[in-house]
Amino acid sequence: MHNIAYSRLGGLQKSLTLYRKVPWWDKILEPDSEFVVRWNRIFLVTCLIALFIDPLYFYLIIIGGPGCMRFNTRLGIVVTFFRTIVDFFSLFHISMKFRTAFVAPNSRVFGRGDLVMDPSAIAMRYLKKDFLIDLAATLPLPQIVIWFVLPALKNPSASHANHTLALIVLIQYAPRLFVIFPLNRQINKTTGAIAKTAWAGAAYNLLLYLLASHVIGAAWYVASIQRQDECWKLECRKEMNKTHSPSCQPIFLDCESLDKPERKAWLRRTHVLTNCDAFNDEKNFEFGMFADAFTDEVASAVFYEKYFYCLWFGLKSLSAYGQNLTTGTYSGEILFSIVICSMGLVLFSHLIGQVQSYLQSTTARLEQWRVKRRDTEEWMRHRQLPLHLQERVRRFVQYKWIATRGVDEESILRSLPLDLRRQIQRHLSLALVRRVPFFAQMDAQLLDAICERLVSSLNTKDTFLTREGDPVNEMLFIIRGQLESSTTNGGRSGFFNSITLRPGDFCGEELLTWALVPTPNLNFPSSTRTVKSLTEVEAFALRAEDLKFVASQFKRLHSKKLQHAFRYYSHQWRTWGSCFIQAAWRRYVKRRLAMELARQEELYYTTILDQDHHGSHGKEMMGSEGVGESSHGSKTTITTNNKVQNLGITMLASKFAANTRRGVHQKLAALESDAASLKMPKLFKPDEPDFSAFQNDN
């Protein structure tokens, strides 16, 4: 029991150890993680700053007076401060590389490969590969030389400081430069490119070229100072062999002795300044390409004037491949000129090539569009197309370029994974699809399926998207622009209906009826309308096969709610409904008019018969008064005859009225038949999908 308890306790401790939060200094970083990628970019900028700072040490030695040099302490403090900050960045980068995993070389057969996360393996690989170069680039050698080594010397001088500092900076500049190359490869491997845009890439290469000009200018300045110091020492040694009082001493060439009386006395008698003057044409010493530093008083100028002049000299020399340099016979000067010429040739060619490639990448699609437009123009002239067709082709090519900038969106989306493609399509088209009222009735899953299959459609003005009677192979959902949809109901005379489709409307609804049929015909349905663009139109197209797939996979497309929404927003159904109501109203008006005419004619003939009846009755009364003296038998006979006569007249009047009414009805029937022959042709009801086949499934 105790063993079981201890084993369980040990397992619990191991699990707690596994789930314990690992400190950040013990974490192993992945080389393509966001933090490492961002740090690599930051350290790349830091390396460029370091390459810019180190040549500034060459400007620490200046001409401080007549015939002497001194150390610029203020500039040395500033340069040392920034150099120390950069060194801390390099030290942190070394510590990071001890904790950054690498890909095992034997696992790169397929995919990214396996990461080695073992700290000891990472450390051993780094120590064998890049550690020495990184350490050499990180050591603060110039700071040690300036602030510790030179002050410890017995007789320090500006000349010694210049030589020593220039040598140390040049030696350490090589590993600092080599650090950038693996860093560039790592950034290209993880992100694909140093610069994300073409203009950024061009600016990066131009910055490297300016950095090279900065290095050449600083080296030219320190070489000029050394050349001046060499001339002073040569003339000083000549005076030391002569009987000058006081004699020239090397300490006089340092500005620390500027206030000494013996130096002032030597300065009044010496010929060192005259023989080492760059303006003196009779001098025996050749300054060569370094003469401009003294003739233009660069060596004694303030720092910012001195720096920009040297930068201009380096940029001019690299761009001219050293052809502007006037060299002497001094071997060091000639070697320096050769280096400038070689670097200028390589760097300037690299700069032009990189900038050209970056700029061409920005205008590559524009050039392709221009070539395609030129080929289109030549083809139209070769085929002798009419002018109006040529203008329509030009307008479409121009409009498509403005809308897409030459990018084939479908090919880009097809190359992406399915889930990513769905998310992009949803982002691009869901908000626009919801603007279509018919789609607003659908749920999110159905909309995602439709958005996944929508493709963009661009049409210029006066383009016939479909004609009446042509097969319909896609539904269009308008995003921008206006379309004219018209129909003649199969070409029947006397019928024409036209409507304007605006953003949010759709056309080609015959295809939806075809797709919702359980077993559709292989032939596409015929269009009942002619659709023409009134302006430039941007729309989404849903092709027949995609619509059929959505209709077969999603049963919710067969719901009554969507059926009613489809009928309400379909312009084909609206046209049929309006024509049906209009025809019913015309039939009602004609029937009402016929009934009113019949009623008025019946009233008219009834009035005439009543008047005839009253006139015959008055004549009988007058005849009875004229024969008052007749006997009773004769009166009875006359009365009976009158009744029989009145009855006959009444029967004749009734027959006449019936015949009259019959004639009126016949006339009305004739009028109705004439009117029927003139009425609007009957518009057939659109085919309605057979939703009953899916009721059992739903």
C-alpha positions in Angstrom: 0.0 0.0 0.0 2.8 2.4 0.9 4.5 1.6 -2.4 1.3 2.3 -4.3 0.9 5.6 -2.5 4.5 6.6 -3.2 4.1 5.7 -6.8 1.0 7.8 -7.2 2.6 10.7 -5.3 5.6 10.5 -7.7 3.4 10.5 -10.7 1.5 13.5 -9.4 4.8 15.3 -8.8 5.9 14.6 -12.3 2.7 15.8 -13.8 2.9 19.0 -11.7 6.5 19.4 -12.9 5.3 19.1 -16.5 2.6 21.6 -16.1 4.7 24.0 -14.1 5.3 27.3 -15.8 8.8 27.4 -17.3 10.7 30.6 -16.7 11.5 32.7 -19.8 15.2 32.2 -19.5 14.8 28.4 -19.7 12.5 28.4 -22.7 13.7 27.1 -26.0 12.7 29.4 -28.8 11.5 28.3 -32.2 13.4 29.9 -35.1 10.2 30.9 -36.9 8.3 32.2 -33.8 7.0 35.7 -33.8 9.4 36.9 -31.1 12.5 35.5 -32.9 11.5 36.9 -36.2 10.9 40.3 -34.7 14.1 40.2 -32.8 16.1 39.3 -35.9 14.8 42.4 -37.7 15.6 44.5 -34.7 19.1 43.1 -34.5 19.6 43.6 -38.2 18.9 47.3 -37.7 21.3 47.3 -34.7 24.1 45.7 -36.8 23.6 48.4 -39.4 23.9 51.1 -36.7 27.1 49.4 -35.4 28.6 49.4 -38.9 27.7 53.2 -39.0 29.2 53.9 -35.6 32.5 52.2 -35.9 33.9 54.5 -38.7 33.1 57.5 -36.5 36.2 56.6 -34.5 38.3 57.7 -37.4 37.1 61.3 -36.9 38.4 61.4 -33.3 41.9 62.7 -34.4 41.7 66.3 -35.7 44.2 69.1 -36.5 44.1 71.1 -33.3 46.6 73.8 -34.2 49.5 74.7 -36.5 51.6 71.6 -36.8 49.9 69.4 -34.2 47.1 66.9 -33.7 44.8 66.2 -30.8 42.1 63.8 -29.6 38.4 64.9 -29.8 37.3 63.8 -26.3 33.7 65.0 -26.6 33.1 63.1 -29.8 34.8 60.1 -28.3 32.4 60.0 -25.4 29.3 60.2 -27.6 30.6 57.4 -30.0 31.6 55.2 -27.0 28.2 55.6 -25.4 26.3 54.4 -28.5 28.9 51.7 -29.3 28.3 50.3 -25.8 24.6 50.2 -26.3 25.0 48.3 -29.5 27.4 45.9 -27.8 24.7 45.1 -25.2 22.3 44.2 -28.1 25.0 41.9 -29.5 25.5 40.3 -26.1 21.7 39.6 -25.8 21.7 38.2 -29.3 24.4 35.7 -28.3 22.4 34.6 -25.3 19.3 34.1 -27.5 21.2 31.9 -30.0 22.0 29.6 -27.1 18.3 29.1 -26.5 17.1 29.0 -30.2 16.3 25.7 -31.6 17.5 24.6 -35.1 16.3 22.2 -37.7 18.0 18.8 -37.8 19.8 18.5 -41.2 18.8 14.9 -41.7 15.1 15.7 -41.3 14.8 18.1 -44.2 13.6 15.5 -46.6 10.0 16.7 -46.6 8.4 19.9 -45.1 10.1 22.1 -42.5 11.9 19.3 -40.8 12.2 18.4 -37.1 13.4 21.0 -34.5 16.2 20.1 -32.1 15.1 21.4 -28.7 17.9 20.0 -26.6 19.8 22.9 -24.9 23.1 21.0 -25.0 22.8 20.2 -28.7 21.9 23.8 -29.5 24.9 25.1 -27.5 27.4 22.7 -29.1 26.2 23.5 -32.6 26.4 27.3 -31.9 29.9 27.1 -30.3 31.2 25.2 -33.3 29.5 27.4 -35.9 29.0 31.1 -35.3 30.1 31.8 -31.7 33.6 33.0 -32.4 32.5 35.5 -35.1 29.7 36.8 -32.8 32.1 37.1 -29.9 34.7 38.9 -32.0 32.0 41.4 -33.2 30.7 42.0 -29.6 34.0 42.6 -27.8 34.3 46.3 -26.8 37.9 46.7 -28.2 37.7 50.4 -29.2 36.4 51.4 -25.8 39.2 49.4 -24.1 41.9 51.0 -26.3 40.7 54.6 -25.9 39.8 54.6 -22.2 42.2 52.1 -20.8 45.2 51.2 -23.0 46.2 54.6 -24.4 46.0 56.5 -21.0 48.2 53.8 -19.5 51.1 54.5 -21.9 54.0 56.6 -20.7 54.1 59.0 -23.6 50.7 58.8 -25.4 50.3 60.9 -28.5 47.5 61.6 -30.9 49.5 60.0 -33.7 49.8 56.7 -31.7 46.1 56.9 -30.8 45.2 57.4 -34.4 47.2 54.4 -35.7 46.1 52.1 -32.9 42.4 53.0 -33.0 42.3 52.8 -36.8 43.9 49.3 -36.7 41.5 48.0 -34.0 38.4 49.3 -35.7 39.4 47.9 -39.1 40.1 44.5 -37.5 36.8 44.3 -35.7 34.9 45.7 -38.7 35.2 42.4 -40.6 33.4 40.2 -38.0 30.7 42.9 -37.5 30.2 42.8 -41.3 30.1 39.0 -41.4 27.4 38.8 -38.7 24.9 40.4 -41.2 25.1 37.6 -43.8 23.7 34.7 -41.7 21.2 37.1 -40.2 20.0 38.0 -43.7 19.7 34.3 -44.6 17.7 33.6 -41.4 15.3 36.4 -42.1 14.8 35.4 -45.7 14.2 31.8 -44.6 11.6 32.6 -42.0 9.8 35.6 -43.6 10.7 35.2 -47.3 12.3 38.6 -47.8 14.1 41.4 -45.9 11.7 44.1 -47.1 8.0 43.6 -47.3 7.5 46.1 -50.2 9.4 46.9 -53.3 10.1 50.5 -52.2 11.4 49.3 -48.8 13.7 46.9 -50.6 15.1 49.7 -52.8 15.5 51.9 -49.8 17.4 49.1 -47.9 19.9 48.6 -50.8 20.4 52.4 -51.1 21.1 52.5 -47.4 23.7 49.9 -47.7 25.3 51.8 -50.6 25.3 55.0 -48.4 26.8 53.0 -45.6 29.7 51.9 -47.9 30.2 55.6 -48.9 30.3 56.5 -45.2 33.0 53.9 -44.6 35.1 55.0 -47.6 34.8 58.7 -46.6 35.9 58.0 -43.0 38.8 55.8 -44.2 39.8 58.6 -46.6 39.8 61.1 -43.7 41.9 59.0 -41.3 44.3 58.2 -44.2 44.6 62.0 -44.9 45.4 62.7 -41.2 48.0 59.9 -41.2 49.5 61.3 -44.5 49.8 64.7 -42.9 51.4 63.2 -39.8 53.9 61.3 -41.9 54.9 64.4 -43.7 55.4 66.3 -40.4 57.5 63.5 -39.0 59.6 63.3 -42.1 60.4 67.0 -42.1 60.9 66.9 -38.3 63.6 64.2 -38.7 65.3 66.4 -41.3 65.4 69.3 -38.9 66.7 67.1 -36.1 69.9 66.5 -38.1 70.5 70.2 -38.6 71.7 72.7 -36.1 68.4 74.4 -35.3 67.9 75.9 -31.9 65.6 74.5 -30.6 65.6 71.3 -32.6 62.4 69.6 -33.7 61.0 67.0 -31.3 58.2 64.4 -31.9 56.4 65.8 -28.9 55.9 69.1 -30.7 53.5 67.4 -33.2 51.1 66.8 -30.4 48.8 69.6 -29.3 49.5 68.8 -25.6 52.8 70.8 -26.1 51.1 73.7 -27.8 51.7 76.1 -24.9 55.3 75.1 -24.2 57.9 77.9 -24.8 60.4 75.7 -26.6 57.6 74.6 -29.1 56.7 78.3 -29.6 60.3 79.1 -30.3 60.6 76.1 -32.7 57.4 77.1 -34.5 58.9 80.5 -35.3 62.0 79.0 -36.9 60.8 75.7 -38.4 60.1 74.9 -42.1 57.9 71.9 -41.3 54.6 73.7 -41.9 55.8 75.2 -45.1 57.2 72.0 -46.6 54.0 70.1 -45.6 51.5 72.6 -46.9 49.2 71.2 -49.5 48.9 74.6 -51.2 52.7 74.8 -51.7 53.5 73.7 -55.3 57.2 73.5 -54.6 56.9 70.9 -51.8 58.7 67.6 -52.2 55.9 65.6 -50.4 53.0 64.3 -52.5 49.6 64.3 -50.9 47.9 62.9 -54.0 44.3 62.0 -53.4 44.5 63.3 -49.8 45.3 66.9 -50.8 41.6 67.9 -50.8 41.4 67.3 -47.0 43.8 70.2 -46.5 43.2 72.5 -49.4 39.4 72.5 -48.5 40.3 72.8 -44.8 38.4 69.6 -44.0 40.8 68.4 -41.3 40.3 71.6 -39.2 36.5 72.0 -39.8 33.7 71.3 -37.3 32.5 67.7 -37.1 29.2 67.9 -39.1 30.9 69.8 -42.0 33.8 67.3 -42.0 31.5 64.3 -41.9 29.3 65.4 -44.8 32.3 66.3 -46.9 33.8 62.9 -46.4 30.4 61.2 -47.1 30.2 63.1 -50.3 33.8 62.1 -51.2 33.0 58.4 -50.6 29.7 58.6 -52.6 31.4 60.4 -55.4 34.3 58.0 -55.6 32.1 54.8 -55.5 29.7 56.1 -58.1 32.6 57.1 -60.4 34.5 53.9 -59.8 37.5 55.9 -58.5 38.0 57.7 -61.8 37.9 61.1 -60.2 40.8 60.4 -57.9 44.3 61.9 -58.6 46.8 59.6 -57.0 50.5 59.9 -56.5 53.3 57.3 -56.4 52.6 56.3 -52.8 51.8 52.6 -52.7 49.3 52.8 -49.9 47.4 55.5 -51.8 47.4 53.4 -54.9 46.1 50.4 -53.1 43.4 52.5 -51.5 42.3 53.7 -54.9 42.2 50.2 -56.2 39.9 49.2 -53.3 37.7 52.2 -54.0 37.5 51.3 -57.7 36.7 47.7 -57.0 34.1 48.4 -54.3 32.5 51.1 -56.5 32.2 48.7 -59.4 30.7 45.9 -57.3 28.4 48.0 -55.0 27.1 50.3 -57.7 26.3 47.5 -60.0 24.6 45.6 -57.1 22.7 48.8 -56.2 21.4 49.4 -59.7 20.5 45.7 -60.2 18.6 45.5 -56.9 16.8 48.8 -57.2 15.9 47.9 -60.8 14.5 44.5 -59.8 12.5 46.0 -56.9 11.1 48.8 -59.1 10.3 46.4 -61.9 8.4 44.2 -59.4 6.1 47.2 -58.7 5.5 47.9 -62.4 5.6 44.3 -63.7 1.9 44.0 -63.8 1.6 47.4 -65.4 4.0 46.4 -68.1 2.1 43.1 -68.7 -1.1 45.1 -69.0 0.5 47.4 -71.5 1.8 44.5 -73.6 -1.6 42.9 -73.5 -3.3 46.1 -74.5 -0.9 46.6 -77.4 -1.5 43.0 -78.6 -5.2 43.6 -78.3 -4.9 46.8 -80.4 -2.9 44.9 -83.1 -5.4 42.1 -83.1 -8.4 44.4 -83.6 -6.7 46.2 -86.4 -5.7 43.0 -88.0 -9.3 41.7 -87.8 -10.7 45.1 -88.9 -13.2 45.3 -86.1 -15.8 48.1 -86.3 -14.9 51.2 -84.3 -17.7 50.8 -81.8 -16.5 47.3 -81.0 -13.0 48.5 -80.6 -14.1 51.1 -78.2 -16.0 48.6 -76.2 -13.0 46.3 -76.0 -10.8 49.2 -74.9 -13.3 50.2 -72.2 -13.5 46.7 -70.8 -9.7 46.2 -70.7 -9.3 49.6 -68.9 -12.1 48.9 -66.5 -10.8 45.4 -65.6 -7.3 46.8 -64.9 -8.7 49.5 -62.7 -10.9 47.0 -60.7 -8.3 44.2 -60.3 -4.9 45.9 -61.0 -4.0 42.8 -63.1 -4.3 40.3 -60.2 -5.9 37.0 -60.9 -7.9 36.5 -57.7 -9.2 33.1 -58.6 -5.8 31.6 -59.1 -4.6 33.0 -55.8 -7.6 31.6 -54.0 -7.3 28.2 -55.6 -3.7 27.9 -54.3 -4.9 28.4 -50.7 -6.1 25.7 -48.3 -9.9 25.1 -48.1 -10.5 26.6 -44.7 -8.4 29.7 -45.4 -10.2 30.1 -48.7 -13.5 30.0 -47.0 -12.5 32.6 -44.4 -11.2 34.9 -47.2 -14.3 34.5 -49.3 -16.5 35.1 -46.3 -14.6 38.3 -45.4 -14.7 39.6 -49.0 -18.3 38.8 -50.0 -20.5 38.1 -46.9 -21.3 41.7 -46.2 -22.0 42.4 -49.9 -24.1 39.2 -50.2 -26.2 40.2 -47.2 -27.2 43.3 -49.1 -29.1 41.1 -51.5 -32.6 40.7 -49.9 -33.0 37.1 -51.0 -29.7 36.1 -49.4 -30.6 38.0 -46.2 -33.2 35.3 -45.5 -30.6 32.5 -45.3 -28.7 31.2 -42.3 -24.9 31.5 -41.8 -24.1 28.0 -43.0 -25.9 28.4 -46.3 -24.4 31.8 -46.8 -20.9 30.4 -46.3 -21.5 27.7 -48.9 -22.7 30.3 -51.4 -19.9 32.8 -50.6 -17.3 30.0 -51.1 -18.5 29.6 -54.7 -19.1 33.1 -55.7 -16.9 34.6 -58.4 -16.5 38.2 -59.4 -18.0 39.5 -62.6 -17.1 42.8 -64.3 -19.1 44.3 -67.1 -18.8 47.6 -68.9 -21.5 49.9 -70.1 -23.8 48.6 -72.9 -22.9 45.0 -72.5 -25.6 42.3 -73.0 -25.2 39.9 -70.1 -27.9 37.6 -71.5 -30.5 37.7 -74.2 -34.0 36.5 -74.2 -34.1 32.8 -75.3 -30.4 32.2 -74.6 -29.5 29.5 -72.0 -28.8 30.8 -68.5 -25.6 29.4 -67.0 -25.2 31.7 -64.0 -27.0 34.0 -61.5 -25.8 37.5 -61.1 -26.0 39.4 -57.8 -25.4 43.1 -58.4 -23.0 44.9 -56.1 -22.5 48.2 -58.0 -24.0 49.6 -61.1 -27.4 49.3 -62.9 -28.8 46.8 -65.4 -31.8 47.0 -67.7 -33.9 43.8 -67.7 -36.6 43.6 -70.4 -38.8 41.0 -72.0 -41.2 40.7 -74.9 -42.7 37.4 -73.6 -41.2 35.3 -76.3 -41.3 37.9 -79.0 -45.1 38.4 -79.0 -46.3 41.5 -80.6 -47.8 44.2 -78.5 -45.9 43.3 -75.3 -42.8 44.9 -73.7 -41.8 45.0 -70.1 -38.6 46.7 -68.8 -37.2 47.3 -65.3 -34.0 48.6 -63.9 -31.9 46.4 -61.6 -29.9 48.1 -58.9 -27.4 47.1 -56.2 -29.1 44.3 -54.2 -31.1 42.9 -57.1 -30.3 39.7 -59.0 -31.0 38.2 -62.4 -30.9 34.8 -63.9 -33.5 33.4 -61.4 -34.5 30.8 -64.0 -31.4 28.9 -63.0 -32.6 28.6 -59.4 -35.8 27.0 -60.6 -33.7 24.6 -62.7 -31.4 23.8 -59.8 -34.2 23.1 -57.3 -35.8 20.4 -59.5 -34.9 17.0 -58.1 -33.9 15.5 -61.4 -33.0 18.5 -63.6 -32.5 18.4 -67.3 -29.0 18.5 -68.6 -29.8 21.5 -70.7 -29.8 24.9 -69.0 -33.0 26.8 -68.8 -33.7 29.6 -71.4 -33.7 33.2 -70.3 -37.0 35.0 -70.3 -35.4 38.4 -70.2 -32.7 40.4 -71.9 -30.3 41.9 -69.5 -28.1 44.9 -70.5 -25.7 47.0 -68.4 -26.5 50.7 -68.2 -23.3 51.5 -66.3 -20.1 49.7 -65.3 -21.4 46.8 -63.2 -19.6 44.8 -60.5 -21.4 41.7 -59.5 -21.0 38.2 -58.0 -21.8 35.3 -60.2 -23.0 31.9 -59.0 -22.5 29.3 -61.7 -25.0 26.6 -62.6 -23.0 23.7 -61.2 -22.2 25.5 -58.0 -25.9 26.5 -57.5 -26.9 22.9 -58.2 -24.4 21.6 -55.6 -25.7 24.1 -53.0 -29.3 23.2 -53.7 -28.6 19.5 -53.4 -26.5 19.7 -50.2 -28.6 22.2 -48.2 -32.3 21.3 -47.8 -33.0 24.6 -46.1 -32.9 26.2 -49.5 -36.3 24.5 -50.1 -38.0 26.1 -47.1 -41.3 28.0 -47.6 -39.8 31.1 -46.2 -37.1 31.2 -49.0 -39.8 30.3 -51.6 -41.8 33.3 -50.7 -38.7 35.5 -50.5 -37.7 34.3 -54.0 -41.1 35.0 -55.4 -41.2 38.4 -53.8 -37.8 39.6 -55.0 -37.8 37.9 -58.4 -38.5 40.4 -61.1 -39.8 37.7 -63.3 -42.5 36.8 -60.8 -43.2 40.4 -60.2 -43.7 41.0 -63.9 -46.0 38.0 -64.2 -48.0 39.2 -61.1 -48.4 42.7 -62.4 -49.5 41.5 -65.8 -51.9 39.0 -64.3 -53.5 41.8 -62.1 -53.6 44.2 -65.1 -55.3 41.6 -67.3 -57.9 40.8 -64.6 -58.6 44.4 -64.0 -59.1 45.0 -67.8 -61.6 42.1 -67.9 -63.4 43.4 -64.9 -63.7 46.9 -66.4 -65.0 45.5 -69.8 -67.5 43.3 -68.0 -68.7 46.2 -65.9 -69.0 48.4 -69.0 -71.0 45.8 -70.9 -73.4 45.4 -68.0 -73.9 49.1 -67.7 -74.7 49.4 -71.5 -77.2 46.5 -71.3 -78.9 48.1 -68.3 -79.2 51.5 -70.0 -80.6 50.0 -73.3 -83.2 47.9 -71.4 -84.4 51.0 -69.5 -84.6 52.9 -72.8 -86.8 50.3 -74.6 -89.0 49.8 -71.5 -89.7 53.5 -71.5 -90.8 53.5 -75.2 -93.2 50.5 -74.6 -94.8 52.2 -71.7 -95.5 55.4 -73.7 -97.1 53.3 -76.5 -99.3 51.5 -74.0 -100.6 54.8 -72.5 -101.5 56.2 -76.0 -103.7 53.3 -77.0 -105.6 53.3 -73.7 -106.6 57.0 -74.2 -108.0 56.4 -77.7 -110.3 53.6 -76.3 -111.7 56.0 -73.7 -112.6 58.6 -76.3 -114.4 56.0 -78.5 -116.6 54.8 -75.5 -117.9 58.4 -74.9 -118.9 58.9 -78.6 -121.2 55.8 -78.6 -122.9 56.3 -75.2 -126.4 55.7 -76.7 -125.6 52.1 -77.6 -127.2 49.2 -75.8 -125.7 47.2 -73.0 -125.0 44.1 -75.2 -123.0 46.1 -77.6 -120.9 47.7 -74.8 -119.9 44.3 -73.4 -118.8 43.2 -76.8 -116.6 46.3 -77.4 -115.0 45.9 -73.9 -114.1 42.3 -74.6 -112.6 43.1 -77.9 -110.5 45.9 -76.4 -109.1 43.5 -73.7 -108.1 40.9 -76.3 -106.5 43.6 -78.4 -104.5 45.0 -75.4 -103.3 41.5 -74.5 -102.0 41.0 -78.0 -100.2 44.3 -78.0 -98.6 43.4 -74.6 -97.4 40.1 -75.9 -96.0 41.7 -79.0 -94.2 44.3 -76.9 -92.7 41.6 -74.7 -91.4 39.8 -77.7 -90.0 43.0 -79.1 -88.3 43.8 -75.8 -86.8 40.3 -75.6 -85.5 40.5 -79.2 -84.1 43.9 -78.4 -82.3 42.6 -75.3 -81.0 39.7 -77.3 -79.6 42.1 -79.9 -78.0 44.2 -77.2 -76.3 41.1 -75.7 -75.1 40.1 -79.1 -73.7 43.6 -79.7 -72.0 43.4 -76.3 -70.6 40.0 -77.0 -69.3 41.4 -80.3 -67.7 44.3 -78.4 -66.1 42.0 -75.9 -64.8 39.8 -78.7 -63.3 42.9 -80.4 -61.9 44.1 -77.1 -60.5 40.6 -76.4 -58.7 40.7 -79.7 -57.0 43.9 -78.7 -56.1 43.0 -75.1 -52.4 42.5 -74.0 -51.0 39.0 -74.7 -51.1 36.7 -71.8 -47.8 36.4 -69.9 -47.2 32.8 -68.9 -46.6 32.1 -65.3 -43.0 31.4 -64.5 -42.0 27.8 -63.8 -42.2 27.2 -60.1 -39.8 24.7 -58.5 -41.3 21.4 -57.4 -40.8 21.7 -53.7 -43.1 18.9 -52.8 -40.4 16.4 -53.6 -38.5 17.5 -50.6 -41.3 17.7 -48.1 -40.7 14.2 -46.9 -37.0 14.9 -46.4 -37.6 18.1 -44.5 
